[in-house]
Amino acid sequence: MKIVDYQKTDVALVSYAYAGAEVYRVRKMTDKLKKGDHVEWNSSGGKTEGVIEEKITKPTDFKGHHFDASKDDPEYRVKSDKSGKDAIHKPESLKKKD
């Protein structure tokens, strides 16, 4: 099985793509996110930046909301640089900063 990087972040989840007789596992670029990465995301007040504090890989309740995270579909707890508050986001909503 070949691993292919997938860079579009507006698609929620892509697990397999078929090309001819070969099967390619499509890995979103967001699979490379890890604790300590500096990221940005859109919020109601515009773009926000922060740091990934935790990769969540199991269903979690946080601040009165339920998140259906799993190993195959993780979510990330991030801390805002500006406010210092934590939030949980899907990987496709996060963009890694250089």
Secondary structure, DSSP 8 states (H G I E B T S, - for coil): -EEEEE--SSSS---EEEETTEEEEEEEGGGG--TT-EEEEEETTEEEEEEEEEEE-S-EEETTEEE---SSS-EEEEEETTT--EEEE-GGG-EE--
